[in-house]
Amino acid sequence: PLYFSGNNYSLETQARLIQELKPAHAADLFHLFDVAPRNEEDEMFSKQMIKYWTNFAKFGNPSPNLNDGLTSWKPYSKDKSTMLLDLESKMESNIEKERMLLWQDIIWNKREKIARW
């Protein structure tokens, strides 16, 4: 299965650098490696994210055990299930619809037309 996520959490240090962009590509590296000062919330988020990633590497599922305090991460499907990672992570469907329509048009619609002929 495919698991899709969005990162809604920024380290305080990051926020000063990219406040208006929210977390950007590779922003998760700040949570993996101790490269910036962290507060208690940053540490909590980092541990949660690492737990999801470790579970996926071990079990092929980011949240195989519902007793570990993690929000259940559903595989990506037709409802476009997305885990929004934050201090209190949550599952949502069809996030950023307008933005995704752009990618649908740019990439997938053209790919489908090519695949048909």
N, CA, C and O of each residue as an XYZ file, in Angstrom:
468
protein
N       0.810     -1.205      0.000
C       0.000      0.000      0.000
C       0.854      1.269      0.000
O       2.023      1.259      0.385
N       0.251      2.322     -0.430
C       0.886      3.642     -0.460
C       0.317      4.470      0.687
O      -0.894      4.494      0.906
N       1.200      5.148      1.413
C       0.780      6.018      2.508
C       1.215      7.433      2.165
O       2.375      7.675      1.831
N       0.268      8.370      2.251
C       0.520      9.752      1.848
C       0.397     10.661      3.060
O      -0.470     10.466      3.913
N       1.280     11.663      3.127
C       1.213     12.566      4.275
C       1.483     14.005      3.870
O       2.054     14.288      2.817
N       1.059     14.886      4.730
C       1.390     16.295      4.657
C       1.931     16.686      6.019
O       1.473     16.171      7.040
N       2.879     17.572      6.047
C       3.490     17.983      7.300
C       2.985     19.373      7.669
O       3.265     20.346      6.969
N       2.254     19.464      8.751
C       1.722     20.749      9.195
C       2.537     21.358     10.326
O       2.204     22.438     10.813
N       3.589     20.689     10.745
C       4.339     21.144     11.910
C       5.700     21.698     11.490
O       6.401     21.101     10.673
N       6.057     22.835     12.056
C       7.368     23.432     11.814
C       8.070     23.666     13.135
O       7.462     24.115     14.107
N       9.358     23.358     13.159
C      10.157     23.742     14.316
C      10.106     25.254     14.449
O       9.952     25.962     13.454
N      10.232     25.744     15.647
C      10.248     27.193     15.847
C      11.346     27.827     14.994
O      11.150     28.895     14.414
N      12.492     27.169     14.921
C      13.610     27.664     14.113
C      13.233     27.707     12.641
O      13.521     28.682     11.947
N      12.588     26.648     12.167
C      12.149     26.601     10.774
C      11.144     27.694     10.481
O      11.200     28.354      9.443
N      10.233     27.873     11.406
C       9.148     28.820     11.176
C       9.686     30.209     10.857
O       9.101     30.937     10.055
N      10.779     30.568     11.474
C      11.355     31.883     11.177
C      11.897     31.913      9.747
O      11.901     32.962      9.103
N      12.345     30.783      9.264
C      12.932     30.732      7.922
C      11.875     30.657      6.827
O      12.016     31.279      5.774
N      10.831     29.903      7.080
C       9.842     29.652      6.019
C       8.417     29.813      6.538
O       7.558     28.978      6.257
N       8.164     30.859      7.277
C       6.856     31.048      7.912
C       5.696     30.994      6.939
O       4.689     30.344      7.221
N       5.809     31.645      5.825
C       4.668     31.724      4.923
C       4.487     30.483      4.064
O       3.408     30.269      3.511
N       5.515     29.670      3.945
C       5.427     28.491      3.099
C       4.936     27.256      3.828
O       4.624     26.244      3.201
N       4.864     27.333      5.154
C       4.637     26.153      5.981
C       5.836     25.239      5.753
O       6.822     25.663      5.150
N       5.773     24.017      6.215
C       6.912     23.137      5.956
C       7.114     22.934      4.461
O       6.157     22.748      3.709
N       8.353     22.973      4.053
C       8.701     22.827      2.643
C       9.320     21.455      2.405
O       9.517     20.676      3.337
N       9.618     21.179      1.152
C      10.254     19.918      0.790
C      11.500     19.699      1.639
O      12.314     20.608      1.802
N      11.643     18.505      2.173
C      12.769     18.080      3.007
C      12.773     18.726      4.392
O      13.755     18.595      5.123
N      11.708     19.411      4.763
C      11.629     20.000      6.105
C      11.638     18.929      7.181
O      12.031     19.183      8.319
N      11.200     17.724      6.813
C      11.197     16.636      7.781
C      12.597     16.255      8.259
O      12.740     15.624      9.307
N      13.621     16.627      7.510
C      14.986     16.326      7.924
C      15.351     17.010      9.235
O      16.163     16.494     10.003
N      14.751     18.169      9.492
C      14.984     18.856     10.760
C      14.493     18.006     11.935
O      15.026     18.092     13.041
N      13.483     17.195     11.683
C      12.925     16.359     12.742
C      13.697     15.057     12.915
O      13.643     14.436     13.976
N      14.404     14.650     11.891
C      15.193     13.415     11.972
C      16.564     13.639     12.591
O      17.055     12.815     13.362
N      17.161     14.743     12.248
C      18.525     15.019     12.679
C      18.541     16.226     13.611
O      17.789     17.180     13.415
N      19.370     16.178     14.588
C      19.445     17.244     15.587
C      20.290     18.394     15.039
O      21.438     18.584     15.439
N      19.695     19.162     14.110
C      20.438     20.233     13.431
C      19.975     21.636     13.829
O      20.545     22.634     13.388
N      18.948     21.699     14.657
C      18.425     23.005     15.084
C      17.949     22.881     16.521
O      17.593     21.792     16.970
N      17.942     23.984     17.237
C      17.419     23.938     18.613
C      15.963     23.464     18.617
O      15.189     23.800     17.721
N      15.602     22.678     19.641
C      14.246     22.147     19.737
C      13.662     22.432     21.109
O      14.371     22.448     22.115
N      12.353     22.658     21.128
C      11.650     22.749     22.402
C      10.942     21.414     22.670
O      11.105     20.462     21.907
N      10.176     21.347     23.726
C       9.516     20.094     24.108
C       8.529     19.612     23.041
O       8.455     18.416     22.760
N       7.774     20.538     22.450
C       6.828     20.154     21.396
C       7.559     19.632     20.164
O       7.113     18.668     19.543
N       8.679     20.262     19.806
C       9.470     19.796     18.668
C       9.917     18.352     18.890
O       9.868     17.530     17.975
N      10.354     18.054     20.118
C      10.791     16.698     20.460
C       9.637     15.708     20.351
O       9.812     14.602     19.840
N       8.455     16.103     20.831
C       7.279     15.223     20.746
C       6.939     14.918     19.292
O       6.682     13.771     18.927
N       6.942     15.966     18.467
C       6.620     15.759     17.055
C       7.660     14.860     16.393
O       7.314     13.944     15.647
N       8.917     15.124     16.665
C      10.001     14.339     16.084
C       9.856     12.858     16.440
O       9.990     11.995     15.573
N       9.587     12.568     17.693
C       9.426     11.167     18.132
C       8.248     10.509     17.430
O       8.330      9.346     17.035
N       7.153     11.244     17.271
C       5.973     10.710     16.590
C       6.305     10.384     15.126
O       5.987      9.299     14.639
N       6.939     11.324     14.440
C       7.266     11.123     13.031
C       8.221      9.933     12.860
O       8.039      9.104     11.968
N       9.221      9.863     13.710
C      10.187      8.759     13.633
C       9.498      7.425     13.912
O       9.834      6.418     13.290
N       8.546      7.406     14.830
C       7.795      6.183     15.136
C       7.001      5.721     13.915
O       6.997      4.532     13.594
N       6.331      6.648     13.234
C       5.601      6.284     12.014
C       6.565      5.693     10.978
O       6.289      4.641     10.401
N       7.681      6.362     10.747
C       8.636      5.907      9.734
C       9.235      4.557     10.105
O       9.384      3.679      9.254
N       9.576      4.397     11.376
C      10.159      3.130     11.831
C       9.152      1.997     11.699
O       9.501      0.906     11.247
N       7.907      2.246     12.088
C       6.862      1.234     11.928
C       6.709      0.833     10.470
O       6.568     -0.349     10.155
N       6.736      1.812      9.587
C       6.595      1.494      8.164
C       7.755      0.625      7.686
O       7.549     -0.334      6.942
N       8.973      0.958      8.112
C      10.137      0.160      7.719
C      10.060     -1.267      8.287
O      10.422     -2.223      7.601
N       9.598     -1.410      9.514
C       9.533     -2.726     10.159
C       8.353     -3.564      9.682
O       8.501     -4.753      9.401
N       7.176     -2.934      9.591
C       5.935     -3.681      9.398
C       5.214     -3.403      8.083
O       4.226     -4.065      7.765
N       5.709     -2.415      7.307
C       5.010     -2.046      6.077
C       3.740     -1.262      6.356
O       2.906     -1.087      5.467
N       3.591     -0.790      7.583
C       2.412     -0.037      8.011
C       2.878      0.972      9.060
O       3.472      0.572     10.061
N       2.627      2.263      8.862
C       3.109      3.260      9.817
C       2.425      3.200     11.187
O       2.972      3.698     12.171
N       1.239      2.596     11.258
C       0.532      2.519     12.543
C      -0.094      1.133     12.733
O      -1.318      1.002     12.746
N       0.750      0.093     12.881
C       0.200     -1.262     12.993
C      -0.429     -1.565     14.349
O      -1.265     -2.462     14.458
N      -0.035     -0.826     15.379
C      -0.496     -1.093     16.736
C      -1.279      0.112     17.250
O      -0.699      1.168     17.502
N      -2.561     -0.039     17.402
C      -3.386      1.092     17.829
C      -3.220      1.408     19.315
O      -3.800      2.377     19.805
N      -2.447      0.613     20.029
C      -2.236      0.854     21.457
C      -1.021      1.730     21.737
O      -0.701      1.976     22.900
N      -0.336      2.208     20.697
C       0.881      2.988     20.936
C       0.644      4.501     20.905
O       1.601      5.275     20.946
N      -0.602      4.922     20.834
C      -0.921      6.341     20.899
C      -0.847      7.076     19.574
O      -1.102      8.279     19.526
N      -0.504      6.386     18.502
C      -0.445      7.020     17.187
C      -1.823      7.002     16.531
O      -2.592      6.057     16.710
N      -2.125      8.038     15.781
C      -3.344      8.060     14.973
C      -3.214      7.003     13.889
O      -2.154      6.881     13.275
N      -4.259      6.246     13.644
C      -4.238      5.212     12.611
C      -4.057      5.849     11.237
O      -4.844      6.705     10.832
N      -3.023      5.430     10.529
C      -2.690      5.974      9.217
C      -3.230      5.026      8.153
O      -2.730      3.912      7.992
N      -4.247      5.471      7.432
C      -4.880      4.642      6.407
C      -4.115      4.753      5.097
O      -3.581      5.816      4.781
N      -4.056      3.667      4.329
C      -3.406      3.745      3.017
C      -4.140      4.716      2.091
O      -5.346      4.929      2.224
N      -3.405      5.291      1.165
C      -3.971      6.181      0.160
C      -4.902      5.367     -0.728
O      -4.565      4.256     -1.136
N      -6.059      5.915     -1.022
C      -7.044      5.200     -1.840
C      -7.861      6.216     -2.634
O      -7.484      7.383     -2.743
N      -8.964      5.767     -3.177
C      -9.812      6.654     -3.982
C     -10.292      7.873     -3.207
O     -10.548      8.921     -3.800
N     -10.418      7.749     -1.890
C     -10.849      8.915     -1.104
C      -9.678      9.849     -0.799
O      -9.838     10.841     -0.088
N      -8.496      9.525     -1.343
C      -7.298     10.357     -1.217
C      -6.943     10.614      0.250
O      -6.701     11.750      0.659
N      -6.919      9.527      1.027
C      -6.596      9.593      2.453
C      -5.190     10.128      2.659
O      -4.235      9.637      2.057
N      -5.070     11.130      3.505
C      -3.783     11.775      3.768
C      -3.621     11.984      5.265
O      -4.521     12.497      5.929
N      -2.468     11.586      5.792
C      -2.153     11.851      7.191
C      -1.549     13.243      7.271
O      -0.527     13.519      6.643
N      -2.177     14.113      8.040
C      -1.631     15.439      8.275
C      -0.844     15.377      9.571
O      -1.414     15.366     10.662
N       0.479     15.337      9.435
C       1.354     15.213     10.590
C       1.439     16.536     11.338
O       1.721     17.584     10.757
N       1.189     16.461     12.629
C       1.226     17.622     13.502
C       1.355     17.093     14.922
O       1.474     15.883     15.115
N       1.334     17.963     15.912
C       1.385     17.484     17.291
C       0.244     16.515     17.560
O       0.413     15.527     18.275
N      -0.913     16.799     16.988
C      -2.035     15.868     17.013
C      -2.371     15.538     15.563
O      -3.212     16.189     14.943
N      -1.711     14.533     15.044
C      -1.886     14.153     13.639
C      -3.306     13.650     13.404
O      -3.952     13.112     14.303
N      -3.779     13.844     12.152
C      -5.130     13.406     11.824
C      -5.205     13.008     10.360
O      -4.434     13.481      9.525
N      -6.161     12.122     10.071
C      -6.414     11.705      8.703
C      -7.446     12.638      8.086
O      -8.446     12.984      8.714
N      -7.185     13.037      6.849
C      -8.157     13.816      6.088
C      -8.186     13.274      4.667
O      -7.283     12.554      4.240
N      -9.224     13.626      3.957
C      -9.360     13.193      2.570
C      -9.389     14.396      1.649
O      -9.908     15.459      1.991
N      -8.817     14.199      0.472
C      -8.897     15.189     -0.594
C      -8.406     16.573     -0.147
O      -9.094     17.573     -0.349
N      -7.229     16.623      0.452
C      -6.700     17.902      0.937
C      -6.227     18.766     -0.226
O      -5.867     18.248     -1.283
N      -6.228     20.053     -0.036
C      -5.757     21.041     -1.015
C      -6.272     20.722     -2.414
O      -5.504     20.553     -3.361
N      -7.570     20.647     -2.508
C      -8.235     20.209     -3.733
C      -7.830     21.009     -4.980
O      -7.565     20.418     -6.027
N      -7.779     22.335     -4.882
C      -7.437     23.155     -6.048
C      -6.007     22.878     -6.514
O      -5.736     22.781     -7.711
N      -5.115     22.756     -5.557
C      -3.715     22.484     -5.885
C      -3.582     21.120     -6.571
O      -2.817     20.967     -7.522
N      -4.328     20.143     -6.081
C      -4.265     18.805     -6.658
C      -4.886     18.763     -8.051
O      -4.459     17.978     -8.897
N      -5.889     19.600     -8.291
C      -6.479     19.660     -9.632
C      -5.456     20.126    -10.664
O      -5.457     19.661    -11.804
N      -4.592     21.038    -10.261
C      -3.527     21.498    -11.147
C      -2.632     20.323    -11.532
O      -2.344     20.124    -12.712
N      -2.188     19.536    -10.532
C      -1.329     18.377    -10.822
C      -2.087     17.335    -11.638
O      -1.513     16.680    -12.508
N      -3.368     17.188    -11.354
C      -4.183     16.250    -12.135
C      -4.141     16.629    -13.606
O      -3.981     15.770    -14.473
N      -4.283     17.919    -13.883
C      -4.281     18.394    -15.255
C      -2.893     18.308    -15.886
O      -2.754     17.844    -17.018
N      -1.876     18.751    -15.167
C      -0.519     18.790    -15.718
C       0.049     17.399    -15.982
O       0.647     17.153    -17.029
N      -0.141     16.504    -15.036
C       0.524     15.203    -15.139
C      -0.421     14.075    -15.506
O      -0.246     13.436    -16.543
N      -1.416     13.821    -14.675
C      -2.199     12.605    -14.832
C      -3.098     12.605    -16.057
O      -3.172     11.589    -16.748
N      -3.777     13.692    -16.349
C      -4.655     13.707    -17.517
C      -3.854     13.474    -18.796
O      -4.284     12.720    -19.669
N      -2.691     14.118    -18.910
C      -1.851     13.933    -20.102
C      -1.308     12.517    -20.169
O      -1.230     11.931    -21.249
N      -0.935     11.967    -19.028
C      -0.417     10.598    -18.986
C      -1.491      9.607    -19.435
O      -1.209      8.662    -20.172
N      -2.715      9.834    -18.984
C      -3.818      8.957    -19.358
C      -4.094      9.018    -20.858
O      -4.381      7.992    -21.476
N      -4.010     10.224    -21.456
C      -4.237     10.349    -22.889
C      -3.169      9.596    -23.670
O      -3.476      8.929    -24.658
N      -1.925      9.696    -23.236
C      -0.840      8.993    -23.915
C      -0.989      7.493    -23.777
O      -0.749      6.754    -24.733
N      -1.382      7.032    -22.598
C      -1.523      5.593    -22.343
C      -2.657      4.965    -23.150
O      -2.627      3.764    -23.418
N      -3.651      5.751    -23.539
C      -4.798      5.207    -24.274
C      -4.505      4.908    -25.732
O      -5.120      4.013    -26.311
N      -3.576      5.639    -26.338
C      -3.336      5.369    -27.766
C      -2.151      4.544    -27.900
O      -1.764      4.196    -29.015
